[in-house]
Amino acid sequence: MAIGLLLVITGLLLALGVLGWWYLARMDARYSRVAAEAAASLNGLHEVGLHSFTGYGNIIQLRQTQDPGARAALLHTVAEERAANDRVFEKLKRTLTDPELSGCLQDVIAKRQVCRNEADAFIAEAGNTASIVPDTDRSLKLLQSFVTYQQSCDLLTDRIESASLQACREMSGEIKHLRWLFLGVGVLPIASALVFLVLTLSLLQVVKIDGEEE
């Protein structure tokens, strides 16, 4: 009986150990994935903002720049910043796998296209000669589209941070469950030993009473 009980306890401890190891491995993989995705996405959005502001600043300078060489350099910088952002957005499409975040990213891309269209119209109106009198209406449309575009980027950033925090809260809850599991693993041998001791004492008491009756 004692050997059987010992085997049962050993089997339970081994099963709980394997379960705990699997649980920890799953948590580690999930946390690593969430942290890597959040870090890569936030870094990408930071690059988007940097390239966008640089491009916008160069576009605005076109109307006040008369030198053809300087204007060509400004347009070249704008093209480079756009190409850099194209690469960032392609990477974000692969990184953001969550449906909600992916939908928010599509909204950012749509706002970006509107901003790019306004920028192209601004560049076309600037023509090949600079003007010291800016087109207020066109400049205002470009500014509004750029602000809307940046606001959508900020919203996506907030959503990514919120999703990361939610994942951390869920992981905290899982750690709490794991704590209870390990507590159970620690209590089980003690409880089993107490049960075994009580059974042993009971058997000894029964044997003692039978011996006295004989």
C-alpha positions, 0 to 999 in steps of 0.5 A, spaced: 500 500 500 505 504 501 509 503 495 502 504 491 501 511 494 508 513 493 508 511 486 501 515 485 504 521 488 511 521 484 506 520 478 502 526 480 508 530 481 511 528 475 505 530 471 505 537 475 512 538 473 511 537 466 505 541 466 508 547 469 514 547 464 509 547 458 505 553 461 512 557 462 514 555 455 508 557 452 508 564 456 515 565 454 513 564 447 507 569 447 510 574 451 517 574 447 512 575 440 508 580 443 514 584 446 518 583 439 511 585 435 510 591 439 517 594 439 518 593 431 511 596 430 513 602 435 519 603 432 517 603 425 511 608 426 517 612 429 521 612 423 514 613 419 513 620 423 521 622 422 520 621 414 513 624 413 516 630 417 522 631 413 518 630 406 513 635 408 518 640 410 522 639 404 515 640 400 513 647 403 520 649 402 519 649 394 515 655 394 520 659 397 526 656 393 528 659 386 535 655 385 533 650 380 539 645 383 536 646 390 529 645 388 531 638 385 535 636 391 528 638 395 524 633 390 530 628 391 529 628 398 522 628 398 522 621 393 527 618 398 523 619 404 517 616 401 521 610 399 523 609 406 516 610 408 514 605 403 519 600 406 516 601 413 509 600 411 510 594 408 514 591 414 508 593 418 503 589 414 507 583 415 508 585 423 501 587 425 497 580 425 492 582 429 485 584 425 484 590 429 491 593 429 491 591 421 485 595 420 487 601 424 494 600 419 489 600 413 486 607 415 493 610 416 495 608 409 489 611 406 490 617 410 497 617 407 495 616 400 490 622 401 496 626 404 500 624 398 495 626 393 495 633 396 503 633 396 503 632 389 498 637 387 502 642 391 508 640 388 505 641 381 502 648 382 509 650 385 511 648 378 518 650 376 519 657 379 518 659 386 513 664 388 514 668 394 506 669 395 504 662 397 497 659 395 494 659 402 488 654 400 493 649 397 497 650 403 492 649 408 489 643 404 496 640 405 497 641 412 490 639 414 491 632 410 498 631 413 495 633 420 490 628 419 495 623 417 499 624 423 493 623 428 492 616 424 499 614 426 498 616 433 492 612 434 495 606 431 501 607 436 496 608 442 492 601 439 499 598 439 501 600 446 494 598 449 494 591 445 501 590 449 498 592 455 492 588 455 497 582 453 501 583 459 495 583 464 493 577 461 500 574 462 500 577 469 493 573 470 496 566 468 502 567 472 497 568 478 494 561 476 501 558 475 503 560 482 497 557 485 499 551 481 506 551 484 502 552 491 498 545 490 505 542 488 508 544 494 502 542 498 500 535 495 506 531 498 505 534 505 498 532 505 499 526 502 504 524 507 499 526 513 494 522 509 499 516 509 501 517 517 494 517 519 493 511 515 499 508 518 497 510 525 490 507 524 492 500 522 497 500 528 491 502 532 487 496 529 493 491 530 494 493 537 487 492 539 486 485 535 492 483 539 489 485 546 483 481 544 487 475 543 
